[in-house]
Amino acid sequence: MGKVVAQASVSLDGFIAGPGGSGFDRLFAWCTAGEVATPSAQPDRLTYRTSAGSAG
């Protein structure tokens, strides 16, 4: 069986960075790449855009 190692840090304002500052944009791309808009608790900061199946 393989071994998976992941590292990340999160600042108090919610900024996430990984080793070398790469990869996390792809990890969370699913929540902003779809056709259905769903506002978050702070819609001026983030509106989720997911597929119809994820939004339903």
N, C-alpha and C positions, 0 to 999 in steps of 0.2 A: 504494500500500500504506500502511496506517495505521501509526502508531507507538505502542507501548505503553510506559508508564513506570510502574514500581512501586517503592515505597519501604517499608522495614520496618526495625525494629531488634529485636534479641534480646538480652536481658540474660543474664548468666551462669547465672541460675537458670531460664532457658527462657521467661521472660515475653516475649510478642511484642506489639508495638504498631505501628500504622500511623499515617499522618498524621491528626491529629485524634482518634486512638484509636478509629477505627471500621473496620469491614469485615473484620477478621481472624476475628471470631467466625463470620461466614458462610462464610469460606474453609475453615475446619476443621470446620464443623458436620457434615460427612459422617461423620466418625469417631466421633461420639457419638449419632447420631440413628437408628440401625438397630435391628433386633429381635434380632440375634445378638451375644451378649457374648463378647469375646475379651480375656482379661487381658493387660496389658502386662507388661514386666519389673518394674514397680513398681505392682501392682494396687491398692494403697492410695491411689495418686495418680491413676491413670488406667486405666479399662477401656474398650477400644474397643467400640463398638456399631455394627455395620455391617449391611448387607443380607445375605441369604443368599448372593447371587452374589459379593459382595465378600469375604465370610468364607471361602468355599469354596476 
